Amino acid sequence: MVSKPILPFYYTHMIGNVKSLPVLKAAASFKGLAVIDANPYDDQGNNWHTNQNNFFRQIRNFKIDLTGMPKTSGAGIHWQVAQATSLQNIEFHMIEDQSEENAQQGIFIDNGSGGFMTDLTFIGGKYGAFVGSQQFTTRNMTFHNCKTAVYMNWNWAWAFHGLHIDGCGIGIDMTSGGNAQSVGSILLLDSKISNTQVGIATVYNPDQVGTNGTLILDNVDMSSNVHIAVRNARTNATILAGNAQIDSWIQDRTYVGGDGKAVQDAHSPIRKPAALLDSNGHVVTKSKPQYNNVPASKFVSVKAKGAKGDGTTDDTAAVQAVFDSIAEDEIVYFDHGAYVITDTVKIPKNVKVVGEVWALIMAGGDKNFKNQANPKPVWQVGEEGDVGNVEMQDLMFETLGPQPGAILMQFNVAGETPGSAGLFDVHFRIGGSAGTRLQSDTCQKTPKVKTEPNPECEGAFMLVHVTSQASIYMENTWLWVSDHELDLSDHSQINIYNGRGILIESTKGAWLWGTASEHNVLYNYQLTSAANVYMSLIQTETAYMQGNPDATVPFTAKAKFFDPDFSATCTGDSQKCARTWGVRAMDSKDIFIYGGGLYSFFDNYDQECVPLNNCQDNIISLEGSQVHLYGISTKASINMVTVDGQFAILDSDNRNNFCAAVALFSSYDGEVDDSSNPASPTETWAQDTTNGGGLTVTLPTVL
């Protein structure tokens, strides 16, 4: 019985018994905002934490019961959070009454910058979930007998996958703000709505100014007693009739060739390759394993085997010895601590690894990871060509001081089955935290003087490299180069230089659910000769200090790693060309990005460019590639998308509530080849002789 909010502190995991979910029952006399409050307000309306910086939290395996409270009040979880946060396997029980008096809600999110949620069930209440955040990824959420399953108060971009809504008045209400439309974009994917009057309520009009209210429906079943699939809440007009299977339906601007057009209609679906799909034809998903049937004796503690985890001792040999001796029915357990690794640790192709509240793996030493001309993996998962089953969860990878030759993780394993090789709640954090030696006392920002990068403030060469024969499943993985200090009292902005985010060369299937990659120098996401890659939803930010210096330093472009060479491509007069690529795809095919928030907030820490939407020239580059972009939002990049160096979508043509947004841009006609080899340029692209060679995409009709 709970009479006031439970207040989980920063960096807290609340984990119930997965075999018998503990019940948090609100007393009839309960006073407070929610049974669990992740960011309380004081009496003056101030939060404990800045919502966009409320990182590193988990809650899983609970039942939250509001049925003992008066129906006029009550919320299950106030989840005002940012990245590296998750909710999993939680039931919300509310009074099942769809009258006007019922005010109960399961989740309340007023703002933030999330985030990931999965495997949640909502029963009853006015709102299953009342939510608003910059961006979020949500999977496998079930709603029964709610008045409104999801009320979207605002967002820049939000992806829902695997929603099951039954017996509700409205499935998703995205009418907030009325004509002003405070909702940016919603993607509803591989979902089902049944026995519900209105599937989705919107106020979007194709004749409106701006792209607010973007909506993408992809494989949504509304065939079972759904009266209206999409309704205009302002006019009560039926936009899309119910009682139907919806393969693909879009409202907002889509791009046919080089021309943008506002639509509100069915769209010929772009077929996804079989490599990305499960037996039901849905995109592959997998819940974070909890090992509830594995006895404790099968968990092998690395500290019990001799590792210190004290942030100073070299634990390389001790950690390697554990992996060399681990049996396939055992689980490697990293007790909470900071494990210094000074040479490559080789991980077997069949292994399970669990960290305790994000145990830290710190690339360190004075030799092996220091030379950016000869980078080496810190955490090598399998060997090239390996097929196996890898599960890693609740780990954090960092550097101990500058390690500009470190590839923090090289992932070589292809899953034995789709999604069987993956990372869950595994994060990569460079600098800004205690013990890293990359903090505000050394790496303070310097916007007022011409800045030469400080070698003592270089992080890693690359955060993650997914090699060509691998397949990887990533869920709620944050690749963050710290833009500000977390642990010292000043919490000021800092200059940390990290070469690259994630490089994907995989062709056998890659699934990235709820990932973000921020503040790297050259790029945040790059796909090179990749195929069969699905990402939903991704988030990026450009390095804040860029402009002083730009992206040409301190990391040298290397052809071996297919790096962008800004010194060769930024040959004009613009001072905003050499900036972090949010997404760069080269010679790749069958790349699907369902939801993206790619942001540029600064020019040398100055924000005058933000309202002008010109902090950088370009943010997405498609080079000889077949890429399908759904529900893409960008901020303050003059060109949202470039194709072989030529602009394809302008920010100024696609203004949304804060970002610019488009519903669909495709550099390919939608037919796919289920083979795993990227298309030959001679089949799809013509030689471009205007800029020294390269590949130019011929943009076909996609509607």
KOLDOBA-494987 format. One record per residue (C-alpha): residue number from 1; x, y, z. Coordinates in steps of 0.25 Angstrom, whole numbers. Example, Ala and Ser with C-alpha at 12.3 -4.5 7.8 and 13.67 -1.06 7.14 Angstrom:
# residues 2
[pt 1; [49; -18; 31]]
[pt 2; [55; -4; 29]]
END
This chain:
# residues 703
[pt 1; [0; 0; 0]]
[pt 2; [6; 14; -4]]
[pt 3; [1; 27; 2]]
[pt 4; [11; 36; -5]]
[pt 5; [20; 36; -17]]
[pt 6; [32; 27; -18]]
[pt 7; [43; 35; -22]]
[pt 8; [54; 27; -29]]
[pt 9; [67; 35; -29]]
[pt 10; [76; 38; -41]]
[pt 11; [83; 25; -46]]
[pt 12; [73; 16; -40]]
[pt 13; [68; 2; -44]]
[pt 14; [54; -2; -38]]
[pt 15; [53; -17; -42]]
[pt 16; [42; -26; -37]]
[pt 17; [41; -41; -37]]
[pt 18; [38; -45; -51]]
[pt 19; [32; -58; -47]]
[pt 20; [22; -51; -37]]
[pt 21; [20; -36; -40]]
[pt 22; [20; -28; -27]]
[pt 23; [7; -19; -26]]
[pt 24; [9; -4; -23]]
[pt 25; [-6; -1; -19]]
[pt 26; [-9; 14; -16]]
[pt 27; [-17; 16; -4]]
[pt 28; [-30; 23; -4]]
[pt 29; [-24; 35; 3]]
[pt 30; [-12; 35; -7]]
[pt 31; [-6; 49; -8]]
[pt 32; [4; 53; -19]]
[pt 33; [6; 53; -34]]
[pt 34; [8; 38; -37]]
[pt 35; [11; 25; -30]]
[pt 36; [25; 26; -35]]
[pt 37; [30; 40; -38]]
[pt 38; [43; 41; -46]]
[pt 39; [44; 56; -46]]
[pt 40; [37; 62; -34]]
[pt 41; [32; 77; -34]]
[pt 42; [34; 86; -22]]
[pt 43; [24; 96; -17]]
[pt 44; [29; 106; -27]]
[pt 45; [27; 97; -39]]
[pt 46; [42; 94; -41]]
[pt 47; [47; 80; -44]]
[pt 48; [58; 72; -36]]
[pt 49; [65; 70; -50]]
[pt 50; [65; 77; -63]]
[pt 51; [56; 69; -71]]
[pt 52; [65; 67; -83]]
[pt 53; [76; 63; -74]]
[pt 54; [69; 53; -66]]
[pt 55; [77; 41; -71]]
[pt 56; [79; 27; -66]]
[pt 57; [67; 20; -60]]
[pt 58; [60; 7; -61]]
[pt 59; [47; 2; -55]]
[pt 60; [42; -13; -58]]
[pt 61; [33; -24; -53]]
[pt 62; [22; -17; -45]]
[pt 63; [7; -16; -44]]
[pt 64; [2; -2; -41]]
[pt 65; [-12; -2; -36]]
[pt 66; [-20; 11; -35]]
[pt 67; [-34; 5; -33]]
[pt 68; [-34; 8; -18]]
[pt 69; [-33; 23; -21]]
[pt 70; [-45; 32; -25]]
[pt 71; [-47; 32; -40]]
[pt 72; [-45; 47; -40]]
[pt 73; [-30; 46; -38]]
[pt 74; [-18; 37; -39]]
[pt 75; [-6; 33; -48]]
[pt 76; [3; 21; -48]]
[pt 77; [17; 27; -52]]
[pt 78; [21; 41; -55]]
[pt 79; [32; 38; -65]]
[pt 80; [39; 52; -68]]
[pt 81; [52; 46; -74]]
[pt 82; [63; 47; -84]]
[pt 83; [72; 36; -91]]
[pt 84; [76; 23; -85]]
[pt 85; [63; 21; -78]]
[pt 86; [53; 9; -79]]
[pt 87; [40; 4; -74]]
[pt 88; [38; -11; -76]]
[pt 89; [28; -21; -72]]
[pt 90; [18; -13; -64]]
[pt 91; [3; -14; -62]]
[pt 92; [-5; -1; -59]]
[pt 93; [-19; -4; -53]]
[pt 94; [-29; 7; -53]]
[pt 95; [-44; 8; -51]]
[pt 96; [-51; 3; -63]]
[pt 97; [-61; 15; -65]]
[pt 98; [-61; 23; -78]]
[pt 99; [-69; 34; -72]]
[pt 100; [-65; 49; -72]]
[pt 101; [-62; 47; -57]]
[pt 102; [-51; 37; -58]]
[pt 103; [-37; 45; -58]]
[pt 104; [-28; 33; -56]]
[pt 105; [-16; 31; -65]]
[pt 106; [-5; 20; -65]]
[pt 107; [7; 28; -70]]
[pt 108; [8; 43; -69]]
[pt 109; [20; 49; -77]]
[pt 110; [19; 64; -78]]
[pt 111; [32; 67; -85]]
[pt 112; [47; 62; -86]]
[pt 113; [56; 55; -97]]
[pt 114; [53; 40; -96]]
[pt 115; [54; 29; -97]]
[pt 116; [49; 15; -98]]
[pt 117; [37; 7; -93]]
[pt 118; [33; -7; -95]]
[pt 119; [24; -19; -91]]
[pt 120; [13; -10; -83]]
[pt 121; [-1; -13; -81]]
[pt 122; [-12; -2; -77]]
[pt 123; [-26; -6; -72]]
[pt 124; [-36; 5; -70]]
[pt 125; [-34; 20; -67]]
[pt 126; [-37; 32; -75]]
[pt 127; [-23; 31; -82]]
[pt 128; [-15; 19; -82]]
[pt 129; [-3; 28; -86]]
[pt 130; [-3; 44; -86]]
[pt 131; [10; 47; -92]]
[pt 132; [19; 58; -98]]
[pt 133; [34; 58; -101]]
[pt 134; [44; 62; -111]]
[pt 135; [45; 48; -116]]
[pt 136; [42; 34; -112]]
[pt 137; [41; 19; -116]]
[pt 138; [30; 10; -110]]
[pt 139; [28; -5; -113]]
[pt 140; [18; -15; -109]]
[pt 141; [8; -7; -101]]
[pt 142; [-6; -13; -99]]
[pt 143; [-18; -4; -95]]
[pt 144; [-32; -10; -90]]
[pt 145; [-44; -2; -87]]
[pt 146; [-37; 12; -86]]
[pt 147; [-45; 24; -90]]
[pt 148; [-34; 28; -99]]
[pt 149; [-22; 19; -100]]
[pt 150; [-11; 29; -103]]
[pt 151; [-13; 44; -102]]
[pt 152; [-1; 51; -109]]
[pt 153; [0; 64; -103]]
[pt 154; [13; 69; -112]]
[pt 155; [25; 63; -118]]
[pt 156; [35; 65; -129]]
[pt 157; [35; 50; -133]]
[pt 158; [29; 38; -126]]
[pt 159; [29; 23; -131]]
[pt 160; [19; 13; -127]]
[pt 161; [21; -2; -131]]
[pt 162; [13; -14; -127]]
[pt 163; [2; -6; -120]]
[pt 164; [-11; -14; -117]]
[pt 165; [-23; -5; -113]]
[pt 166; [-36; -12; -110]]
[pt 167; [-49; -7; -105]]
[pt 168; [-45; 8; -104]]
[pt 169; [-53; 21; -108]]
[pt 170; [-41; 26; -116]]
[pt 171; [-28; 19; -119]]
[pt 172; [-18; 31; -121]]
[pt 173; [-22; 45; -119]]
[pt 174; [-13; 55; -126]]
[pt 175; [-22; 67; -126]]
[pt 176; [-14; 75; -115]]
[pt 177; [-13; 90; -119]]
[pt 178; [-24; 90; -128]]
[pt 179; [-21; 97; -141]]
[pt 180; [-7; 100; -136]]
[pt 181; [-4; 85; -134]]
[pt 182; [6; 83; -124]]
[pt 183; [9; 69; -128]]
[pt 184; [20; 68; -138]]
[pt 185; [20; 53; -143]]
[pt 186; [14; 40; -140]]
[pt 187; [18; 26; -146]]
[pt 188; [9; 14; -143]]
[pt 189; [15; 1; -148]]
[pt 190; [11; -13; -148]]
[pt 191; [-1; -11; -138]]
[pt 192; [-15; -14; -136]]
[pt 193; [-27; -6; -132]]
[pt 194; [-40; -13; -129]]
[pt 195; [-54; -11; -123]]
[pt 196; [-51; 4; -122]]
[pt 197; [-60; 16; -128]]
[pt 198; [-48; 24; -133]]
[pt 199; [-35; 19; -137]]
[pt 200; [-27; 32; -138]]
[pt 201; [-33; 46; -136]]
[pt 202; [-25; 57; -143]]
[pt 203; [-27; 72; -148]]
[pt 204; [-17; 71; -159]]
[pt 205; [-22; 77; -172]]
[pt 206; [-14; 75; -185]]
[pt 207; [-16; 90; -188]]
[pt 208; [-10; 95; -175]]
[pt 209; [3; 103; -174]]
[pt 210; [14; 94; -168]]
[pt 211; [15; 80; -166]]
[pt 212; [10; 79; -152]]
[pt 213; [2; 66; -149]]
[pt 214; [10; 56; -158]]
[pt 215; [4; 42; -157]]
[pt 216; [10; 29; -163]]
[pt 217; [2; 16; -162]]
[pt 218; [10; 4; -166]]
[pt 219; [3; -10; -165]]
[pt 220; [-8; -6; -155]]
[pt 221; [-20; -15; -154]]
[pt 222; [-33; -8; -151]]
[pt 223; [-42; -19; -157]]
[pt 224; [-49; -23; -144]]
[pt 225; [-60; -13; -140]]
[pt 226; [-53; 0; -142]]
[pt 227; [-64; 10; -147]]
[pt 228; [-54; 21; -152]]
[pt 229; [-39; 18; -154]]
[pt 230; [-35; 33; -155]]
[pt 231; [-45; 45; -151]]
[pt 232; [-43; 60; -152]]
[pt 233; [-47; 64; -138]]
[pt 234; [-50; 78; -143]]
[pt 235; [-60; 75; -153]]
[pt 236; [-64; 61; -149]]
[pt 237; [-62; 56; -163]]
[pt 238; [-57; 42; -166]]
[pt 239; [-43; 43; -172]]
[pt 240; [-41; 28; -173]]
[pt 241; [-52; 18; -171]]
[pt 242; [-50; 7; -161]]
[pt 243; [-52; -8; -161]]
[pt 244; [-40; -10; -170]]
[pt 245; [-26; -14; -171]]
[pt 246; [-17; -2; -174]]
[pt 247; [-4; -6; -181]]
[pt 248; [1; 8; -182]]
[pt 249; [-5; 21; -180]]
[pt 250; [1; 35; -179]]
[pt 251; [-2; 49; -175]]
[pt 252; [8; 60; -177]]
[pt 253; [18; 64; -188]]
[pt 254; [24; 53; -196]]
[pt 255; [34; 54; -207]]
[pt 256; [32; 49; -221]]
[pt 257; [45; 50; -229]]
[pt 258; [50; 64; -224]]
[pt 259; [36; 70; -222]]
[pt 260; [29; 70; -208]]
[pt 261; [14; 69; -207]]
[pt 262; [4; 69; -195]]
[pt 263; [-4; 56; -195]]
[pt 264; [-14; 50; -186]]
[pt 265; [-17; 36; -193]]
[pt 266; [-13; 22; -195]]
[pt 267; [1; 19; -200]]
[pt 268; [7; 8; -208]]
[pt 269; [15; 0; -197]]
[pt 270; [30; -1; -199]]
[pt 271; [32; -16; -197]]
[pt 272; [42; -19; -186]]
[pt 273; [52; -31; -189]]
[pt 274; [50; -44; -182]]
[pt 275; [63; -43; -174]]
[pt 276; [56; -32; -165]]
[pt 277; [43; -39; -163]]
[pt 278; [38; -50; -153]]
[pt 279; [28; -61; -157]]
[pt 280; [16; -52; -156]]
[pt 281; [22; -42; -166]]
[pt 282; [25; -32; -155]]
[pt 283; [39; -26; -152]]
[pt 284; [47; -34; -143]]
[pt 285; [46; -30; -128]]
[pt 286; [51; -37; -115]]
[pt 287; [49; -33; -101]]
[pt 288; [61; -31; -92]]
[pt 289; [64; -45; -85]]
[pt 290; [62; -46; -70]]
[pt 291; [67; -60; -68]]
[pt 292; [56; -63; -58]]
[pt 293; [58; -78; -60]]
[pt 294; [73; -78; -58]]
[pt 295; [78; -82; -44]]
[pt 296; [87; -72; -37]]
[pt 297; [99; -82; -37]]
[pt 298; [100; -80; -53]]
[pt 299; [103; -66; -51]]
[pt 300; [118; -64; -51]]
[pt 301; [123; -51; -44]]
[pt 302; [135; -45; -50]]
[pt 303; [139; -39; -37]]
[pt 304; [139; -53; -30]]
[pt 305; [148; -58; -41]]
[pt 306; [158; -47; -38]]
[pt 307; [154; -34; -45]]
[pt 308; [155; -22; -36]]
[pt 309; [145; -12; -43]]
[pt 310; [152; 0; -36]]
[pt 311; [154; 9; -48]]
[pt 312; [169; 8; -46]]
[pt 313; [174; -7; -46]]
[pt 314; [176; -13; -60]]
[pt 315; [165; -23; -61]]
[pt 316; [168; -28; -75]]
[pt 317; [174; -42; -72]]
[pt 318; [164; -45; -61]]
[pt 319; [152; -41; -70]]
[pt 320; [158; -49; -82]]
[pt 321; [160; -61; -73]]
[pt 322; [145; -61; -69]]
[pt 323; [141; -61; -84]]
[pt 324; [151; -72; -88]]
[pt 325; [145; -81; -77]]
[pt 326; [130; -78; -77]]
[pt 327; [121; -89; -81]]
[pt 328; [109; -87; -91]]
[pt 329; [99; -89; -80]]
[pt 330; [106; -79; -71]]
[pt 331; [104; -64; -70]]
[pt 332; [115; -54; -68]]
[pt 333; [112; -44; -57]]
[pt 334; [119; -31; -56]]
[pt 335; [117; -26; -42]]
[pt 336; [115; -11; -41]]
[pt 337; [129; -5; -43]]
[pt 338; [138; 1; -53]]
[pt 339; [147; -9; -60]]
[pt 340; [159; -3; -67]]
[pt 341; [162; -11; -80]]
[pt 342; [176; -8; -87]]
[pt 343; [176; -18; -98]]
[pt 344; [165; -25; -107]]
[pt 345; [156; -34; -99]]
[pt 346; [151; -45; -108]]
[pt 347; [136; -49; -106]]
[pt 348; [132; -63; -110]]
[pt 349; [121; -64; -120]]
[pt 350; [111; -71; -111]]
[pt 351; [110; -63; -98]]
[pt 352; [101; -56; -88]]
[pt 353; [106; -44; -81]]
[pt 354; [98; -36; -70]]
[pt 355; [103; -23; -63]]
[pt 356; [99; -18; -49]]
[pt 357; [93; -4; -51]]
[pt 358; [102; -1; -63]]
[pt 359; [115; -7; -59]]
[pt 360; [126; 2; -66]]
[pt 361; [136; -4; -76]]
[pt 362; [147; 7; -78]]
[pt 363; [157; 7; -89]]
[pt 364; [170; 11; -83]]
[pt 365; [185; 9; -83]]
[pt 366; [196; 17; -89]]
[pt 367; [199; 8; -101]]
[pt 368; [188; 0; -109]]
[pt 369; [177; 10; -111]]
[pt 370; [185; 23; -113]]
[pt 371; [188; 23; -128]]
[pt 372; [177; 28; -137]]
[pt 373; [185; 23; -149]]
[pt 374; [184; 9; -144]]
[pt 375; [171; 7; -136]]
[pt 376; [168; -6; -129]]
[pt 377; [155; -11; -123]]
[pt 378; [153; -11; -108]]
[pt 379; [142; -21; -107]]
[pt 380; [142; -31; -119]]
[pt 381; [130; -39; -120]]
[pt 382; [133; -51; -128]]
[pt 383; [142; -53; -139]]
[pt 384; [139; -50; -154]]
[pt 385; [129; -60; -159]]
[pt 386; [124; -65; -146]]
[pt 387; [109; -69; -144]]
[pt 388; [104; -70; -130]]
[pt 389; [95; -64; -119]]
[pt 390; [100; -52; -112]]
[pt 391; [92; -45; -101]]
[pt 392; [98; -33; -93]]
[pt 393; [90; -24; -84]]
[pt 394; [93; -12; -74]]
[pt 395; [107; -9; -78]]
[pt 396; [113; 5; -80]]
[pt 397; [126; 7; -89]]
[pt 398; [135; 19; -86]]
[pt 399; [149; 23; -88]]
[pt 400; [159; 26; -77]]
[pt 401; [165; 38; -82]]
[pt 402; [168; 40; -97]]
[pt 403; [168; 28; -105]]
[pt 404; [167; 32; -119]]
[pt 405; [171; 19; -125]]
[pt 406; [160; 11; -117]]
[pt 407; [148; 5; -124]]
[pt 408; [139; 2; -112]]
[pt 409; [132; -9; -118]]
[pt 410; [134; -17; -131]]
[pt 411; [122; -26; -133]]
[pt 412; [125; -38; -142]]
[pt 413; [114; -49; -139]]
[pt 414; [102; -52; -148]]
[pt 415; [90; -57; -140]]
[pt 416; [87; -71; -141]]
[pt 417; [73; -67; -142]]
[pt 418; [68; -52; -145]]
[pt 419; [71; -44; -133]]
[pt 420; [78; -54; -125]]
[pt 421; [91; -46; -125]]
[pt 422; [88; -33; -118]]
[pt 423; [90; -22; -107]]
[pt 424; [79; -17; -97]]
[pt 425; [81; -5; -89]]
[pt 426; [96; -4; -93]]
[pt 427; [101; 10; -94]]
[pt 428; [114; 17; -98]]
[pt 429; [117; 30; -91]]
[pt 430; [130; 38; -93]]
[pt 431; [134; 48; -83]]
[pt 432; [127; 57; -74]]
[pt 433; [126; 47; -62]]
[pt 434; [135; 43; -50]]
[pt 435; [147; 35; -53]]
[pt 436; [148; 38; -68]]
[pt 437; [159; 49; -67]]
[pt 438; [150; 56; -78]]
[pt 439; [143; 66; -69]]
[pt 440; [140; 81; -68]]
[pt 441; [153; 83; -60]]
[pt 442; [161; 79; -72]]
[pt 443; [151; 80; -84]]
[pt 444; [144; 93; -82]]
[pt 445; [137; 99; -95]]
[pt 446; [145; 111; -101]]
[pt 447; [135; 118; -111]]
[pt 448; [142; 132; -109]]
[pt 449; [155; 128; -114]]
[pt 450; [160; 121; -127]]
[pt 451; [160; 106; -122]]
[pt 452; [171; 96; -125]]
[pt 453; [166; 82; -120]]
[pt 454; [172; 79; -107]]
[pt 455; [178; 65; -108]]
[pt 456; [175; 62; -94]]
[pt 457; [160; 63; -98]]
[pt 458; [160; 53; -109]]
[pt 459; [151; 41; -106]]
[pt 460; [151; 29; -115]]
[pt 461; [153; 26; -130]]
[pt 462; [139; 20; -131]]
[pt 463; [128; 15; -122]]
[pt 464; [122; 3; -129]]
[pt 465; [126; -4; -142]]
[pt 466; [116; -14; -147]]
[pt 467; [124; -22; -158]]
[pt 468; [120; -27; -171]]
[pt 469; [116; -42; -167]]
[pt 470; [110; -38; -154]]
[pt 471; [95; -36; -150]]
[pt 472; [92; -28; -138]]
[pt 473; [79; -25; -130]]
[pt 474; [80; -12; -122]]
[pt 475; [70; -8; -112]]
[pt 476; [70; 5; -104]]
[pt 477; [85; 8; -107]]
[pt 478; [91; 22; -105]]
[pt 479; [104; 26; -111]]
[pt 480; [107; 39; -104]]
[pt 481; [119; 48; -105]]
[pt 482; [116; 57; -93]]
[pt 483; [113; 71; -96]]
[pt 484; [113; 75; -81]]
[pt 485; [118; 71; -68]]
[pt 486; [110; 61; -60]]
[pt 487; [118; 59; -47]]
[pt 488; [126; 72; -44]]
[pt 489; [118; 83; -37]]
[pt 490; [118; 93; -49]]
[pt 491; [111; 84; -58]]
[pt 492; [116; 93; -69]]
[pt 493; [117; 90; -84]]
[pt 494; [130; 83; -89]]
[pt 495; [138; 80; -102]]
[pt 496; [140; 65; -104]]
[pt 497; [145; 61; -117]]
[pt 498; [140; 47; -121]]
[pt 499; [143; 42; -135]]
[pt 500; [131; 34; -140]]
[pt 501; [118; 28; -134]]
[pt 502; [113; 15; -140]]
[pt 503; [118; 9; -154]]
[pt 504; [109; -2; -159]]
[pt 505; [114; -11; -171]]
[pt 506; [104; -22; -167]]
[pt 507; [96; -28; -179]]
[pt 508; [89; -40; -171]]
[pt 509; [79; -32; -163]]
[pt 510; [81; -21; -153]]
[pt 511; [70; -15; -144]]
[pt 512; [72; -3; -136]]
[pt 513; [60; 0; -126]]
[pt 514; [61; 13; -118]]
[pt 515; [76; 17; -121]]
[pt 516; [82; 30; -121]]
[pt 517; [96; 35; -125]]
[pt 518; [101; 49; -121]]
[pt 519; [112; 59; -122]]
[pt 520; [122; 51; -130]]
[pt 521; [132; 59; -139]]
[pt 522; [130; 52; -153]]
[pt 523; [117; 45; -152]]
[pt 524; [107; 39; -142]]
[pt 525; [101; 28; -151]]
[pt 526; [108; 23; -164]]
[pt 527; [104; 11; -173]]
[pt 528; [114; 6; -183]]
[pt 529; [111; -5; -193]]
[pt 530; [100; -9; -183]]
[pt 531; [87; -16; -186]]
[pt 532; [75; -20; -178]]
[pt 533; [75; -10; -167]]
[pt 534; [63; -5; -159]]
[pt 535; [64; 7; -149]]
[pt 536; [53; 12; -141]]
[pt 537; [53; 23; -135]]
[pt 538; [67; 29; -136]]
[pt 539; [72; 42; -130]]
[pt 540; [85; 50; -133]]
[pt 541; [91; 63; -129]]
[pt 542; [103; 71; -135]]
[pt 543; [115; 73; -127]]
[pt 544; [112; 87; -120]]
[pt 545; [126; 93; -122]]
[pt 546; [126; 91; -137]]
[pt 547; [129; 104; -144]]
[pt 548; [141; 106; -134]]
[pt 549; [147; 96; -138]]
[pt 550; [140; 89; -150]]
[pt 551; [138; 74; -153]]
[pt 552; [152; 73; -160]]
[pt 553; [159; 72; -147]]
[pt 554; [165; 65; -138]]
[pt 555; [161; 52; -146]]
[pt 556; [167; 50; -159]]
[pt 557; [158; 44; -170]]
[pt 558; [162; 29; -173]]
[pt 559; [158; 22; -185]]
[pt 560; [159; 9; -178]]
[pt 561; [147; 13; -170]]
[pt 562; [140; 20; -181]]
[pt 563; [140; 33; -174]]
[pt 564; [134; 46; -179]]
[pt 565; [145; 55; -185]]
[pt 566; [140; 69; -182]]
[pt 567; [153; 76; -187]]
[pt 568; [150; 70; -201]]
[pt 569; [134; 72; -201]]
[pt 570; [133; 85; -193]]
[pt 571; [140; 94; -204]]
[pt 572; [130; 106; -205]]
[pt 573; [129; 118; -197]]
[pt 574; [120; 113; -186]]
[pt 575; [126; 112; -172]]
[pt 576; [115; 102; -167]]
[pt 577; [118; 90; -177]]
[pt 578; [128; 82; -168]]
[pt 579; [119; 78; -158]]
[pt 580; [115; 64; -152]]
[pt 581; [106; 56; -161]]
[pt 582; [94; 51; -154]]
[pt 583; [92; 40; -163]]
[pt 584; [101; 36; -175]]
[pt 585; [98; 24; -184]]
[pt 586; [108; 20; -195]]
[pt 587; [106; 9; -205]]
[pt 588; [95; 3; -197]]
[pt 589; [81; -3; -200]]
[pt 590; [69; -7; -192]]
[pt 591; [71; 3; -181]]
[pt 592; [58; 7; -174]]
[pt 593; [58; 18; -164]]
[pt 594; [44; 19; -157]]
[pt 595; [45; 32; -149]]
[pt 596; [57; 41; -146]]
[pt 597; [60; 53; -139]]
[pt 598; [73; 59; -144]]
[pt 599; [76; 72; -137]]
[pt 600; [87; 84; -139]]
[pt 601; [85; 93; -127]]
[pt 602; [98; 101; -127]]
[pt 603; [109; 108; -136]]
[pt 604; [121; 109; -126]]
[pt 605; [111; 109; -115]]
[pt 606; [104; 121; -120]]
[pt 607; [89; 118; -122]]
[pt 608; [85; 130; -131]]
[pt 609; [85; 120; -143]]
[pt 610; [73; 112; -136]]
[pt 611; [61; 121; -139]]
[pt 612; [68; 123; -153]]
[pt 613; [69; 108; -155]]
[pt 614; [83; 110; -161]]
[pt 615; [93; 104; -151]]
[pt 616; [98; 95; -162]]
[pt 617; [97; 92; -176]]
[pt 618; [94; 77; -177]]
[pt 619; [90; 66; -167]]
[pt 620; [86; 54; -175]]
[pt 621; [94; 49; -187]]
[pt 622; [90; 38; -196]]
[pt 623; [101; 34; -206]]
[pt 624; [98; 23; -216]]
[pt 625; [88; 17; -206]]
[pt 626; [74; 12; -206]]
[pt 627; [68; 18; -193]]
[pt 628; [54; 20; -188]]
[pt 629; [52; 31; -178]]
[pt 630; [38; 31; -171]]
[pt 631; [35; 42; -161]]
[pt 632; [48; 49; -161]]
[pt 633; [50; 62; -153]]
[pt 634; [62; 71; -154]]
[pt 635; [66; 84; -147]]
[pt 636; [74; 95; -152]]
[pt 637; [80; 88; -164]]
[pt 638; [78; 96; -176]]
[pt 639; [77; 84; -184]]
[pt 640; [69; 72; -178]]
[pt 641; [74; 62; -188]]
[pt 642; [85; 62; -198]]
[pt 643; [86; 52; -209]]
[pt 644; [100; 50; -215]]
[pt 645; [104; 64; -210]]
[pt 646; [91; 71; -216]]
[pt 647; [80; 76; -207]]
[pt 648; [67; 68; -208]]
[pt 649; [59; 74; -197]]
[pt 650; [60; 87; -191]]
[pt 651; [56; 91; -176]]
[pt 652; [49; 103; -181]]
[pt 653; [39; 95; -189]]
[pt 654; [35; 86; -177]]
[pt 655; [34; 94; -164]]
[pt 656; [27; 87; -153]]
[pt 657; [24; 91; -138]]
[pt 658; [39; 92; -135]]
[pt 659; [47; 84; -145]]
[pt 660; [45; 82; -160]]
[pt 661; [38; 69; -163]]
[pt 662; [34; 60; -175]]
[pt 663; [26; 48; -175]]
[pt 664; [33; 40; -186]]
[pt 665; [46; 42; -194]]
[pt 666; [50; 30; -202]]
[pt 667; [63; 29; -211]]
[pt 668; [58; 16; -217]]
[pt 669; [45; 11; -224]]
[pt 670; [41; 1; -213]]
[pt 671; [44; -12; -220]]
[pt 672; [54; -20; -212]]
[pt 673; [63; -32; -214]]
[pt 674; [64; -42; -203]]
[pt 675; [78; -44; -206]]
[pt 676; [88; -38; -196]]
[pt 677; [97; -32; -206]]
[pt 678; [96; -17; -208]]
[pt 679; [91; -13; -222]]
[pt 680; [102; -11; -232]]
[pt 681; [103; 4; -236]]
[pt 682; [103; 0; -250]]
[pt 683; [88; -5; -248]]
[pt 684; [83; 7; -241]]
[pt 685; [92; 19; -242]]
[pt 686; [99; 27; -253]]
[pt 687; [113; 33; -252]]
[pt 688; [113; 48; -247]]
[pt 689; [124; 55; -255]]
[pt 690; [121; 69; -249]]
[pt 691; [128; 67; -235]]
[pt 692; [140; 58; -238]]
[pt 693; [132; 45; -240]]
[pt 694; [123; 38; -230]]
[pt 695; [109; 33; -230]]
[pt 696; [96; 40; -233]]
[pt 697; [82; 35; -230]]
[pt 698; [71; 36; -240]]
[pt 699; [59; 39; -231]]
[pt 700; [47; 31; -236]]
[pt 701; [33; 32; -234]]
[pt 702; [29; 25; -220]]
[pt 703; [14; 29; -220]]
END
